Amino acid sequence: MTPLLSLLSLGTLLCGLSPRAVTPPVPIIAQTIRQEKVTSPKAFFGFEIGADYRLTNYTKLAAYWQQLDKESERLVVQEIGKTAEGRPQLMAIVTSPANHRKLALYKDISARLARAEGLTDAEAKKLAATGKAIVWIDGGLHATEVLGSHQLIETAYELTRSNDPEVRRFLDDCIILLVHANPDGMELVSDWYMRNPDEKKRSFDIPRLYQKYIGHDNNRDFYMGAQAETQNMLRIQYDQWFPQIVYNHHQTGPAGAVLFAPPFRAPHNHHFDPLVVTGIDLVGTSMHNRFVLEDKPGAVRRTQASYQTWWNGGLRTTT
């Protein structure tokens, strides 16, 4: 699945369902897309993102995001804190130039709606009509699942360069937070993998943890927030931006599948408000519907989606 398709598959509900949800979209390849003057990943890194035997590290990802920040009015890079090894952990905020000029307003609206303190129904509806959907898209949490970190590069590029009507609608109606979840891990894994000049002998057999203290368990840290990277992300999610959609990228699935996504298998946690479960199902179903419309097989769900809503210790489940 291409990173842009990953984003477009959410198309009709990133910013609320509309009649367009039931209309088959024009195939992306067939649309006329005017290029913005932004540097492509291939021009910057020397290869297409997703190319066989090619990885880039976090230092270069950060430099590329800074390049897009200079070239595009749609993207602004912010540091959300330091990592365990002292690197700046970055978040790219992508939205329309008009929305960028009112970020403080939309951030405040999202927080007020999330906390709901002292709001009447009428006030909440007015805020909801005024605000924008806050959409979190992360990558790199498990550093050896390299697609997650690299899609952040391609997704940022497509959102800044494309004038496709659907992408423009995303930018007008949404504020998209692209968040790198484990910069230290990407630096280690990519440098280790690329160290061998013979591409056929490259491997991920790294003799140390790719998160300084807890390695693969960095995802399990979200129920207590013990690590610096987790604390940085929780601050964005629960203290500053309160995203309505959290799109957590990993890279695994049942044999033969390209990906799995909600709806998840039963049973569902009955302690949750049912709207939480049905909302997750709504996002996932829209994704699957888009794959079917565009004849892109390999997406599985329910009994083939190997997780559910009972375990609540990870980035997606704590949220």
Backbone bond lengths (Angstrom), bond angles and torsions (degrees), N, CA, C in turn:
res aa  C-N    CA-C-N  psi(-1)  N-CA   C-N-CA  omega(-1)  CA-C   N-CA-C  phi
1 M - - - 1.469 - - 1.517 108.77 -
2 T 1.331 117.07 128.10 1.451 119.40 177.48 1.508 110.21 -73.61
3 P 1.352 117.33 151.92 1.465 119.03 179.12 1.519 113.43 -58.08
4 L 1.333 117.73 -39.24 1.465 118.61 -179.85 1.517 110.32 -65.57
5 L 1.348 116.63 -41.28 1.456 118.75 177.12 1.516 110.13 -61.74
6 S 1.337 115.81 -38.53 1.457 119.77 177.32 1.516 110.87 -55.55
7 L 1.332 116.90 -40.47 1.458 120.97 178.46 1.512 111.57 -76.27
8 L 1.334 117.17 -44.70 1.457 120.27 -177.03 1.516 111.82 -64.74
9 S 1.330 117.25 -26.38 1.453 119.20 -179.84 1.515 112.38 -63.56
10 L 1.311 117.10 -17.53 1.463 121.19 175.49 1.522 111.95 -88.73
11 G 1.336 116.09 2.40 1.446 122.39 -162.35 1.501 118.98 -44.11
12 T 1.329 117.52 -48.67 1.453 117.90 -171.62 1.510 113.98 -83.26
13 L 1.343 118.41 -3.91 1.450 117.40 -177.59 1.514 113.86 -132.57
14 L 1.307 118.95 1.43 1.459 119.11 171.90 1.515 109.58 -53.09
15 C 1.319 115.60 -38.83 1.458 120.68 -175.29 1.519 110.85 -125.01
16 G 1.319 116.39 27.79 1.460 120.01 177.37 1.518 111.40 103.72
17 L 1.310 116.77 141.26 1.457 121.29 178.90 1.517 110.84 -69.23
18 S 1.310 115.61 148.52 1.457 121.54 178.62 1.515 107.69 -145.06
19 P 1.342 118.52 172.31 1.456 119.77 177.11 1.515 113.33 -56.31
20 R 1.350 116.32 -22.72 1.451 119.09 179.76 1.517 111.58 -65.61
21 A 1.338 116.69 -14.72 1.460 119.92 -177.04 1.525 112.35 -63.46
22 V 1.318 118.35 -26.82 1.457 120.47 -176.36 1.520 111.32 -102.38
23 T 1.294 118.46 5.92 1.456 122.06 -179.54 1.518 109.70 -100.54
24 P 1.336 118.91 120.58 1.457 119.67 178.63 1.533 110.33 -56.61
25 P 1.319 118.06 128.79 1.451 120.49 -177.64 1.521 111.75 -74.34
26 V 1.309 115.33 156.97 1.457 119.55 172.17 1.519 107.59 -65.81
27 P 1.345 119.98 131.86 1.461 119.98 179.06 1.523 111.13 -52.11
28 I 1.298 116.30 136.63 1.456 121.17 -174.00 1.521 111.36 -57.46
29 I 1.338 117.13 -41.23 1.459 120.56 -175.83 1.521 111.14 -64.04
30 A 1.328 117.20 -30.64 1.451 121.15 -174.49 1.520 113.33 -81.05
31 Q 1.313 117.45 -10.63 1.444 119.08 -175.82 1.525 111.25 -83.54
32 T 1.309 115.97 149.30 1.452 120.79 176.63 1.521 108.81 -83.06
33 I 1.333 116.59 118.44 1.454 121.65 -177.16 1.521 108.74 -118.51
34 R 1.304 115.86 117.36 1.463 120.24 177.42 1.520 108.63 -82.80
35 Q 1.321 116.48 127.44 1.447 121.10 -177.69 1.527 111.31 -75.57
36 E 1.340 115.66 130.30 1.452 120.46 167.93 1.521 108.25 -76.83
37 K 1.291 117.28 162.86 1.456 120.71 -179.76 1.519 110.38 -85.91
38 V 1.316 115.29 68.64 1.462 121.03 176.29 1.523 108.72 -123.28
39 T 1.294 116.30 149.11 1.454 122.68 -177.46 1.521 110.41 -71.66
40 S 1.315 117.51 132.26 1.455 121.37 179.26 1.524 110.10 -79.37
41 P 1.336 117.08 155.13 1.465 119.04 175.42 1.527 112.88 -56.72
42 K 1.329 117.41 -39.23 1.459 119.13 -178.85 1.525 111.28 -63.69
43 A 1.329 116.13 -40.06 1.461 119.18 178.75 1.525 111.23 -67.66
44 F 1.323 117.20 -33.55 1.463 120.81 -176.31 1.524 112.03 -82.96
45 F 1.334 116.53 -45.28 1.473 120.66 -174.16 1.523 113.20 -96.02
46 G 1.324 116.44 -19.90 1.456 119.66 -178.98 1.513 114.05 91.78
47 F 1.331 118.33 4.86 1.456 122.09 177.26 1.515 108.70 -157.34
48 E 1.331 116.31 159.64 1.452 121.36 176.04 1.528 109.16 -73.32
49 I 1.317 116.78 139.04 1.454 120.00 175.69 1.530 108.49 -63.31
50 G 1.323 116.21 128.29 1.452 121.41 -175.86 1.510 113.79 97.79
51 A 1.329 117.68 -2.56 1.464 120.50 178.58 1.529 110.37 -64.10
52 D 1.312 116.66 144.83 1.459 121.41 179.76 1.525 111.11 -59.08
53 Y 1.328 115.48 136.51 1.469 123.79 173.70 1.518 113.44 64.31
54 R 1.319 117.86 23.72 1.468 119.98 -179.37 1.526 110.00 -129.82
55 L 1.313 116.64 124.98 1.462 123.07 173.97 1.522 108.88 -132.27
56 T 1.315 115.93 151.92 1.454 120.49 170.62 1.519 108.44 -116.48
57 N 1.315 116.55 161.78 1.461 119.03 -177.91 1.528 111.10 -100.09
58 Y 1.328 115.41 178.03 1.461 120.15 -175.54 1.528 111.96 -68.54
59 T 1.324 117.20 -35.69 1.465 120.11 178.38 1.524 110.79 -55.92
60 K 1.329 115.87 -43.62 1.467 119.89 -179.59 1.528 111.50 -74.62
61 L 1.339 117.54 -35.63 1.468 119.39 174.42 1.517 110.06 -59.25
62 A 1.329 116.56 -47.03 1.462 120.37 -179.53 1.523 110.78 -60.80
63 A 1.321 117.05 -40.95 1.465 120.63 179.04 1.526 110.81 -64.91
64 Y 1.342 116.58 -37.10 1.467 119.49 179.10 1.514 111.30 -68.21
65 W 1.336 117.51 -43.17 1.465 119.63 176.77 1.528 110.76 -60.49
66 Q 1.323 117.76 -40.09 1.462 120.21 177.67 1.526 110.67 -63.66
67 Q 1.340 116.50 -35.01 1.456 120.47 176.56 1.531 110.92 -64.23
68 L 1.325 116.68 -45.10 1.465 120.13 177.67 1.522 111.18 -63.80
69 D 1.324 116.94 -36.10 1.466 121.38 177.47 1.525 110.37 -58.82
70 K 1.316 117.17 -39.31 1.463 121.32 179.14 1.523 112.24 -72.78
71 E 1.326 116.56 -32.46 1.460 120.93 -171.47 1.529 113.96 -92.88
72 S 1.314 118.55 -22.13 1.462 120.96 -171.61 1.517 111.44 -124.00
73 E 1.339 115.83 140.45 1.462 121.17 173.75 1.522 111.90 -81.28
74 R 1.313 116.63 -4.91 1.462 120.57 -176.36 1.533 112.74 -90.03
75 L 1.307 118.96 -18.01 1.461 121.76 -170.50 1.521 111.10 -126.33
76 V 1.328 115.23 132.42 1.464 122.63 174.92 1.520 107.97 -129.31
77 V 1.321 116.64 131.18 1.458 121.55 -179.76 1.522 109.32 -97.78
78 Q 1.334 115.69 134.40 1.459 121.45 176.76 1.523 109.83 -128.82
79 E 1.322 116.56 146.09 1.457 121.11 170.94 1.522 108.47 -88.71
80 I 1.338 116.58 128.51 1.465 119.71 -178.67 1.528 111.73 -102.24
81 G 1.328 117.86 1.31 1.459 122.02 179.18 1.514 110.18 147.74
82 K 1.330 116.12 -177.77 1.455 121.95 178.47 1.528 110.11 -100.94
83 T 1.328 116.11 152.71 1.457 121.72 175.91 1.524 109.91 -84.86
84 A 1.329 115.63 177.24 1.461 120.63 178.77 1.529 111.44 -60.22
85 E 1.315 117.50 -30.21 1.463 121.71 179.55 1.523 112.46 -97.94
86 G 1.326 117.06 8.79 1.456 120.76 173.03 1.512 116.34 89.46
87 R 1.320 118.12 8.13 1.465 120.04 177.02 1.531 109.95 -79.16
88 P 1.327 117.73 151.69 1.465 119.52 172.96 1.524 109.86 -71.93
89 Q 1.326 116.90 127.89 1.458 121.14 176.15 1.522 107.77 -92.26
90 L 1.324 116.50 122.41 1.455 121.30 -169.53 1.523 112.64 -106.36
91 M 1.323 113.75 149.91 1.457 123.38 171.71 1.529 107.25 -131.12
92 A 1.327 116.31 131.75 1.456 121.17 175.03 1.529 108.55 -102.39
93 I 1.326 116.70 124.19 1.463 122.32 177.00 1.521 107.44 -97.24
94 V 1.330 116.07 119.47 1.468 120.64 -175.81 1.522 108.69 -120.60
95 T 1.316 115.92 124.09 1.459 121.93 177.35 1.533 107.54 -166.28
96 S 1.314 117.16 -177.17 1.466 120.08 -179.93 1.524 110.18 -70.53
97 P 1.330 118.30 155.62 1.470 120.55 176.32 1.522 112.56 -56.21
98 A 1.340 117.22 -37.20 1.465 120.32 179.21 1.527 110.76 -64.06
99 N 1.323 117.26 -40.47 1.457 120.22 178.20 1.531 111.67 -68.45
100 H 1.314 116.63 -36.15 1.465 119.66 178.29 1.529 111.07 -58.65
101 R 1.310 115.98 -34.69 1.467 119.06 -178.88 1.530 112.26 -71.42
102 K 1.333 117.07 -14.12 1.472 120.63 -178.83 1.525 111.64 -124.21
103 L 1.331 116.54 28.48 1.461 119.91 -176.43 1.523 112.59 -57.67
104 A 1.333 116.47 -41.12 1.464 119.54 -177.60 1.526 110.77 -60.80
105 L 1.335 116.84 -39.59 1.459 121.05 178.75 1.523 111.04 -62.92
106 Y 1.337 116.76 -48.53 1.461 120.14 -176.48 1.528 111.50 -68.84
107 K 1.301 116.27 -33.91 1.470 120.67 175.71 1.529 110.39 -63.24
108 D 1.325 116.41 -42.59 1.458 121.17 179.64 1.526 110.86 -66.41
109 I 1.327 117.14 -41.15 1.465 120.42 179.45 1.521 110.55 -62.07
110 S 1.335 117.26 -44.31 1.457 120.63 -179.82 1.522 110.90 -61.51
111 A 1.330 116.71 -41.51 1.472 120.62 179.32 1.520 111.56 -66.59
112 R 1.328 117.47 -42.43 1.462 120.16 -178.91 1.520 111.27 -65.53
113 L 1.330 117.00 -39.36 1.457 119.82 178.29 1.527 111.30 -68.95
114 A 1.322 116.61 -37.13 1.464 119.44 -179.01 1.521 111.51 -67.97
115 R 1.320 116.14 -41.99 1.468 119.47 -178.89 1.532 111.83 -79.40
116 A 1.314 116.27 -32.82 1.478 122.73 176.40 1.516 112.99 57.58
117 E 1.308 117.82 25.64 1.468 121.05 -176.60 1.528 110.03 -82.50
118 G 1.333 116.24 118.67 1.450 121.34 175.97 1.508 115.00 73.93
119 L 1.333 118.11 13.36 1.464 121.20 -179.19 1.529 110.76 -92.47
120 T 1.309 116.57 134.16 1.459 120.12 168.90 1.525 108.23 -82.82
121 D 1.320 116.27 165.62 1.470 119.39 176.88 1.521 111.13 -58.71
122 A 1.321 116.36 -41.18 1.467 120.53 -178.76 1.526 110.76 -64.22
123 E 1.325 116.81 -41.90 1.460 120.14 179.35 1.527 111.17 -66.45
124 A 1.333 116.15 -39.91 1.465 119.98 179.44 1.528 110.90 -63.89
125 K 1.320 117.11 -42.04 1.468 120.24 179.31 1.514 111.32 -65.53
126 K 1.323 117.22 -36.53 1.463 120.08 177.71 1.519 111.04 -66.41
127 L 1.336 116.65 -42.40 1.459 120.22 177.87 1.528 111.00 -64.00
128 A 1.331 116.34 -41.33 1.463 120.22 -179.86 1.530 110.95 -63.11
129 A 1.331 116.10 -37.16 1.467 119.61 179.14 1.515 111.96 -71.01
130 T 1.326 117.29 -28.07 1.467 121.79 -177.75 1.517 112.10 -86.28
131 G 1.320 117.01 -33.00 1.459 121.53 -171.66 1.518 113.71 -77.36
132 K 1.324 114.01 -179.21 1.460 122.77 176.75 1.530 108.81 -120.38
133 A 1.332 116.29 153.42 1.458 120.17 175.88 1.522 109.13 -71.74
134 I 1.331 116.25 129.66 1.454 121.53 177.63 1.525 107.31 -97.58
135 V 1.331 116.96 119.18 1.460 122.60 -173.39 1.524 109.48 -119.50
136 W 1.298 116.65 117.79 1.465 123.72 178.86 1.523 109.50 -94.06
137 I 1.327 118.15 126.54 1.465 123.05 174.46 1.525 107.19 -129.30
138 D 1.333 116.89 112.55 1.462 119.36 -177.92 1.519 110.94 -107.83
139 G 1.312 115.29 176.56 1.458 121.77 176.74 1.512 110.31 -166.76
140 G 1.344 115.72 152.75 1.449 120.62 172.30 1.508 115.92 91.40
141 L 1.334 118.79 6.10 1.462 120.63 -175.20 1.529 110.89 -57.17
142 H 1.327 117.17 -49.73 1.460 121.82 171.98 1.520 107.19 -100.17
143 A 1.325 116.49 106.67 1.459 120.66 -164.35 1.524 113.91 -65.11
144 T 1.330 118.04 -27.15 1.460 118.66 178.07 1.526 112.36 -77.84
145 E 1.326 117.58 -10.29 1.468 121.76 171.73 1.528 106.57 -89.27
146 V 1.328 115.35 76.82 1.469 121.99 -161.97 1.524 114.12 -70.20
147 L 1.327 117.90 -19.45 1.461 119.09 179.87 1.522 111.27 -61.99
148 G 1.345 116.33 -35.89 1.458 120.36 -177.01 1.508 113.39 -59.50
149 S 1.328 117.35 -44.20 1.464 119.83 179.67 1.521 111.49 -74.30
150 H 1.319 117.33 -37.68 1.464 119.69 -175.76 1.526 112.97 -73.81
151 Q 1.358 117.35 -27.63 1.467 117.47 177.43 1.522 111.05 -66.02
152 L 1.335 117.96 -24.19 1.465 119.72 177.16 1.530 111.13 -61.58
153 I 1.320 116.24 -32.64 1.469 120.86 178.21 1.523 110.17 -68.39
154 E 1.320 115.90 -52.13 1.466 120.24 -176.47 1.522 111.79 -67.89
155 T 1.330 117.34 -39.22 1.458 120.47 -179.92 1.527 110.51 -63.79
156 A 1.322 116.95 -43.48 1.467 120.24 177.43 1.524 110.68 -60.32
157 Y 1.320 116.35 -41.79 1.465 120.40 179.84 1.525 111.61 -63.66
158 E 1.326 117.02 -48.48 1.459 119.79 -177.54 1.530 111.63 -64.06
159 L 1.312 116.96 -37.36 1.462 119.80 -179.80 1.522 112.41 -71.32
160 T 1.312 117.58 -26.27 1.465 119.74 179.90 1.520 112.85 -90.90
161 R 1.316 118.34 -23.87 1.468 119.24 -175.08 1.522 113.89 -98.08
162 S 1.334 118.50 -24.85 1.455 121.01 -167.50 1.517 112.34 -87.63
163 N 1.318 115.06 139.14 1.460 121.44 170.78 1.522 111.10 -113.18
164 D 1.301 116.32 21.76 1.451 121.70 171.99 1.527 109.01 -56.37
165 P 1.335 119.26 137.19 1.470 121.15 -176.27 1.524 113.69 -55.37
166 E 1.320 117.16 -37.75 1.460 119.03 -178.87 1.522 111.16 -69.23
167 V 1.321 116.84 -41.88 1.463 119.92 177.88 1.527 110.37 -63.93
168 R 1.324 116.80 -39.89 1.465 119.59 177.70 1.527 111.05 -63.00
169 R 1.321 116.87 -35.49 1.463 119.87 177.20 1.522 110.54 -65.96
170 F 1.339 116.40 -40.93 1.457 119.42 175.49 1.527 110.53 -56.60
171 L 1.317 115.62 -46.04 1.462 120.64 -176.22 1.525 111.45 -68.01
172 D 1.314 117.05 -33.78 1.471 120.45 179.52 1.525 111.64 -74.18
173 D 1.325 116.87 -38.27 1.467 120.87 -171.43 1.524 113.98 -97.90
174 C 1.326 117.27 -13.25 1.462 120.60 -173.60 1.523 111.73 -128.56
175 I 1.318 114.84 155.41 1.458 122.74 166.28 1.519 105.64 -115.89
176 I 1.317 116.45 113.78 1.462 122.69 -171.49 1.526 109.03 -102.00
177 L 1.321 116.25 123.69 1.455 122.74 179.19 1.523 108.42 -103.63
178 L 1.329 116.99 108.54 1.459 121.59 175.57 1.530 107.69 -93.44
179 V 1.324 116.56 117.12 1.463 121.24 -170.54 1.527 110.47 -123.89
180 H 1.340 115.96 125.25 1.460 119.58 174.42 1.515 108.82 -85.97
181 A 1.336 116.57 123.45 1.460 121.05 -170.97 1.523 114.60 -87.62
182 N 1.343 118.90 -20.93 1.471 120.14 -175.71 1.533 110.72 -152.39
183 P 1.338 117.64 72.59 1.471 120.66 -179.34 1.525 113.56 -56.29
184 D 1.335 117.92 -42.38 1.463 120.70 -179.07 1.527 110.57 -59.38
185 G 1.332 115.79 -42.57 1.456 120.04 -178.61 1.518 112.59 -65.32
186 M 1.327 117.41 -41.15 1.462 120.04 179.52 1.526 110.09 -63.65
187 E 1.326 117.16 -41.57 1.464 120.65 179.83 1.532 109.92 -60.79
188 L 1.326 116.51 -47.26 1.458 121.15 -178.04 1.521 111.85 -65.24
189 V 1.331 116.37 -51.66 1.453 120.86 -174.73 1.531 111.57 -64.09
190 S 1.321 116.88 -46.12 1.463 119.66 -177.75 1.523 111.65 -66.17
191 D 1.330 116.75 -43.90 1.469 119.45 179.74 1.527 110.97 -64.91
192 W 1.333 116.80 -40.12 1.463 120.39 178.46 1.526 110.56 -64.38
193 Y 1.305 116.54 -45.62 1.460 120.75 -178.43 1.528 111.91 -63.76
194 M 1.312 116.97 -42.91 1.464 120.94 -174.60 1.532 113.06 -83.11
195 R 1.332 118.55 -2.54 1.465 120.05 -175.32 1.520 112.18 -67.11
196 N 1.329 117.09 -27.00 1.461 121.36 -176.98 1.528 109.60 -86.07
197 P 1.337 118.45 119.72 1.474 119.96 -179.31 1.526 113.61 -65.17
198 D 1.325 117.60 -22.88 1.462 121.13 177.17 1.523 107.72 -86.67
199 E 1.321 117.19 106.00 1.457 120.27 -173.31 1.516 112.78 -61.59
200 K 1.329 117.98 -27.98 1.463 120.36 -178.73 1.533 112.43 -74.62
201 K 1.332 117.42 -11.09 1.455 120.83 -179.94 1.526 112.30 -106.33
202 R 1.319 117.95 6.64 1.457 121.33 179.53 1.525 110.46 -72.85
203 S 1.344 116.12 143.96 1.461 119.86 -176.80 1.519 109.78 -152.36
204 F 1.343 115.25 169.82 1.464 122.44 178.59 1.529 112.09 -105.19
205 D 1.313 117.29 21.26 1.464 120.87 -178.39 1.519 110.11 -78.11
206 I 1.331 115.59 73.41 1.467 121.73 -174.33 1.527 109.35 -89.73
207 P 1.335 118.57 129.38 1.471 120.55 -174.80 1.527 114.14 -86.41
208 R 1.330 117.96 32.89 1.465 120.94 176.03 1.518 109.19 -158.65
209 L 1.325 116.34 167.35 1.462 121.03 179.38 1.521 110.40 -69.96
210 Y 1.334 116.31 140.22 1.466 118.05 178.20 1.521 112.73 -89.33
211 Q 1.314 118.41 -2.30 1.466 122.11 161.60 1.515 104.59 -121.35
212 K 1.312 117.57 130.76 1.464 122.72 -163.69 1.518 114.08 -47.01
213 Y 1.326 117.38 -40.08 1.455 120.13 -173.89 1.518 114.60 -109.66
214 I 1.320 118.73 -29.91 1.467 119.43 -169.13 1.521 114.65 -131.99
215 G 1.333 119.23 -1.13 1.454 121.13 174.80 1.510 113.61 54.82
216 H 1.337 115.95 -129.79 1.470 122.06 -176.21 1.518 112.20 -62.21
217 D 1.314 117.06 -21.12 1.461 119.93 -179.53 1.521 112.98 -77.31
218 N 1.332 118.00 7.94 1.470 117.78 175.82 1.526 111.24 -60.36
219 N 1.317 117.97 -27.33 1.465 119.78 176.05 1.533 111.07 -70.43
220 R 1.333 116.41 -32.79 1.464 120.24 -178.44 1.527 112.01 -76.73
221 D 1.314 116.30 -4.73 1.465 120.27 -177.84 1.523 112.86 -80.75
222 F 1.316 118.07 -7.93 1.464 119.11 -171.49 1.527 113.71 -75.65
223 Y 1.323 117.80 -9.66 1.466 117.68 175.24 1.524 111.58 -83.41
224 M 1.371 117.41 -14.61 1.469 118.33 -179.71 1.527 113.64 -133.03
225 G 1.330 118.84 -16.76 1.461 121.12 174.99 1.515 113.98 62.30
226 A 1.331 116.84 52.11 1.461 120.25 -178.10 1.524 113.11 -85.15
227 Q 1.332 117.41 -22.82 1.458 121.08 -173.76 1.533 111.39 -100.27
228 A 1.331 115.05 154.18 1.466 120.40 -176.04 1.521 111.74 -59.75
229 E 1.338 117.12 -44.17 1.459 119.80 -178.23 1.526 111.19 -64.08
230 T 1.332 116.06 -41.55 1.458 120.14 177.95 1.520 110.81 -61.08
231 Q 1.314 116.93 -44.95 1.464 121.12 -179.92 1.526 111.05 -61.02
232 N 1.332 116.69 -40.06 1.461 120.04 178.32 1.522 111.13 -60.99
233 M 1.338 116.12 -44.51 1.459 120.02 -177.81 1.526 112.10 -71.95
234 L 1.333 116.64 -38.98 1.463 119.22 178.43 1.525 111.35 -63.93
235 R 1.326 116.24 -32.79 1.467 119.96 177.67 1.532 110.31 -62.63
236 I 1.328 116.76 -40.49 1.472 120.71 177.88 1.530 110.09 -67.74
237 Q 1.324 116.31 -43.79 1.465 119.85 -173.40 1.530 113.32 -73.37
238 Y 1.332 117.21 -41.36 1.464 120.21 -168.80 1.521 115.02 -113.80
239 D 1.328 117.35 -3.71 1.455 119.35 -178.21 1.525 112.52 -126.45
240 Q 1.350 117.59 -22.37 1.458 119.65 -174.09 1.525 113.76 -120.28
241 W 1.339 117.96 -58.58 1.455 119.91 -168.72 1.530 114.45 -105.64
242 F 1.312 119.88 -28.56 1.463 123.33 178.12 1.542 112.41 49.15
243 P 1.339 118.39 61.03 1.472 120.04 -177.47 1.516 112.55 -60.59
244 Q 1.332 116.12 143.04 1.465 121.34 178.18 1.526 111.87 -84.23
245 I 1.326 117.04 -26.80 1.462 121.35 175.38 1.523 107.69 -123.56
246 V 1.320 116.31 127.48 1.467 122.67 176.15 1.520 107.59 -116.55
247 Y 1.326 115.42 114.82 1.460 121.95 -176.28 1.526 106.98 -109.17
248 N 1.335 116.19 99.42 1.460 123.14 -173.57 1.520 109.55 -98.29
249 H 1.332 116.44 115.18 1.463 121.44 -177.11 1.529 111.56 -89.36
250 H 1.327 115.53 129.57 1.457 122.49 166.16 1.520 107.13 -128.55
251 Q 1.332 116.73 -174.51 1.460 118.55 -177.67 1.515 109.13 -143.97
252 T 1.303 115.52 80.88 1.457 121.12 175.42 1.517 107.47 -162.45
253 G 1.291 117.20 170.99 1.449 120.15 179.45 1.515 110.79 168.56
254 P 1.328 117.54 172.12 1.465 119.69 179.40 1.523 111.16 -64.64
255 A 1.320 116.14 152.08 1.465 121.68 -178.30 1.520 111.10 -56.33
256 G 1.314 116.02 133.68 1.452 121.47 178.41 1.508 114.90 91.53
257 A 1.336 117.76 -12.41 1.463 121.62 -179.77 1.523 110.21 -95.24
258 V 1.321 115.35 151.72 1.460 120.82 173.24 1.524 109.91 -82.31
259 L 1.335 116.21 -39.91 1.458 120.93 -179.21 1.517 109.64 -161.19
260 F 1.339 115.12 161.51 1.458 119.27 166.88 1.517 108.64 -125.05
261 A 1.309 115.60 152.77 1.461 121.57 -178.01 1.529 107.44 -153.95
262 P 1.339 117.34 164.38 1.465 119.58 175.61 1.520 110.50 -55.47
263 P 1.333 119.22 160.79 1.459 127.98 2.79 1.526 112.95 -64.50
264 F 1.365 115.28 137.74 1.444 121.05 -179.85 1.524 110.42 -84.88
265 R 1.321 114.05 167.78 1.467 119.60 -179.40 1.528 110.63 -73.33
266 A 1.308 115.47 155.86 1.461 121.92 175.08 1.539 108.31 -77.89
267 P 1.338 119.01 163.06 1.468 126.39 0.94 1.520 112.26 -83.60
268 H 1.324 116.09 156.37 1.452 121.59 175.39 1.523 109.77 -95.06
269 N 1.291 115.45 152.03 1.466 120.81 -179.54 1.535 109.21 -70.31
270 H 1.312 116.24 113.41 1.465 119.88 -174.43 1.523 112.79 -75.28
271 H 1.331 117.97 -3.85 1.461 120.10 175.24 1.536 111.68 -80.19
272 F 1.319 116.82 -14.43 1.467 120.27 179.30 1.525 110.81 -79.64
273 D 1.326 115.48 149.20 1.459 119.25 166.96 1.540 107.15 -59.70
274 P 1.321 118.53 132.02 1.472 119.71 -178.67 1.526 113.68 -55.50
275 L 1.346 116.99 -27.50 1.468 118.85 179.19 1.521 112.24 -65.42
276 V 1.329 117.33 -25.51 1.467 119.89 175.73 1.527 109.45 -64.84
277 V 1.324 116.02 -48.57 1.464 120.57 -177.94 1.526 111.26 -66.63
278 T 1.330 117.00 -46.83 1.464 118.88 -179.00 1.531 111.31 -68.16
279 G 1.330 117.51 -30.68 1.460 119.92 176.14 1.509 111.96 -65.30
280 I 1.346 116.74 -43.41 1.464 120.65 175.64 1.525 110.36 -61.60
281 D 1.320 116.60 -43.54 1.466 120.29 178.32 1.527 111.32 -60.99
282 L 1.321 116.18 -37.59 1.469 120.68 -178.70 1.528 111.07 -63.78
283 V 1.337 116.08 -44.41 1.460 119.75 177.73 1.523 110.27 -61.60
284 G 1.334 116.35 -49.38 1.458 120.02 -177.62 1.513 113.01 -63.62
285 T 1.323 116.76 -40.98 1.458 119.98 -179.57 1.523 111.29 -64.37
286 S 1.325 116.99 -38.38 1.461 120.05 177.15 1.526 110.83 -62.45
287 M 1.326 116.30 -39.69 1.460 119.84 176.97 1.522 110.74 -61.20
288 H 1.328 116.37 -50.83 1.465 120.12 -178.50 1.527 111.19 -61.33
289 N 1.334 116.21 -39.12 1.464 119.48 178.72 1.515 111.02 -61.50
290 R 1.324 116.92 -39.50 1.467 120.43 179.79 1.532 111.10 -66.28
291 F 1.331 116.82 -40.23 1.459 119.05 177.77 1.527 110.91 -61.21
292 V 1.336 116.63 -42.23 1.459 120.14 -179.42 1.525 110.40 -65.98
293 L 1.340 116.86 -44.38 1.461 120.79 179.47 1.526 111.88 -56.81
294 E 1.319 116.60 -35.51 1.467 120.71 -176.60 1.523 112.36 -99.52
295 D 1.349 117.22 13.67 1.459 122.88 175.78 1.527 111.38 54.75
296 K 1.330 115.28 49.91 1.460 121.27 178.82 1.533 107.91 -116.31
297 P 1.321 117.42 95.93 1.468 121.01 -175.93 1.533 111.74 -77.41
298 G 1.326 114.89 170.08 1.457 120.55 172.80 1.504 115.24 107.51
299 A 1.350 118.74 -4.01 1.466 121.79 178.62 1.528 108.63 -92.79
300 V 1.337 116.74 128.14 1.459 120.83 -177.99 1.523 110.18 -122.74
301 R 1.334 116.03 164.86 1.468 121.17 -174.97 1.518 110.08 -153.62
302 R 1.327 115.71 -177.96 1.461 124.77 177.61 1.535 112.03 49.35
303 T 1.327 119.76 -116.17 1.467 120.05 -174.43 1.525 112.26 -63.23
304 Q 1.324 117.70 -21.34 1.462 120.67 178.26 1.527 112.25 -92.03
305 A 1.317 117.32 -9.01 1.457 121.31 173.00 1.523 106.71 -90.61
306 S 1.305 117.57 109.71 1.461 121.28 -162.21 1.526 114.74 -78.20
307 Y 1.315 117.90 8.60 1.469 120.06 177.63 1.521 109.76 -123.87
308 Q 1.364 115.08 167.46 1.462 120.17 179.59 1.530 107.28 -143.82
309 T 1.314 116.61 -157.43 1.471 119.18 -174.45 1.526 112.71 -107.68
310 W 1.332 117.88 16.65 1.469 118.95 -177.93 1.516 111.73 -85.99
311 W 1.309 118.08 -44.87 1.468 119.80 -179.29 1.519 109.36 -82.76
312 N 1.333 116.17 125.63 1.462 119.30 -171.05 1.528 112.66 -126.00
313 G 1.339 116.07 46.38 1.451 119.97 -177.87 1.505 115.07 -108.40
314 G 1.337 118.35 -8.12 1.462 121.25 -173.32 1.516 113.10 -101.21
315 L 1.323 114.78 179.57 1.474 120.68 -176.88 1.530 110.22 -58.63
316 R 1.324 117.14 -51.07 1.475 119.47 -176.84 1.521 111.45 -72.52
317 T 1.349 117.04 -37.08 1.461 118.87 -172.10 1.521 112.13 -80.81
318 T 1.327 117.58 -34.85 1.468 119.12 175.21 1.522 110.20 -63.10
319 T 1.329 115.56 -41.12 1.464 119.78 176.81 1.517 110.90 -61.27
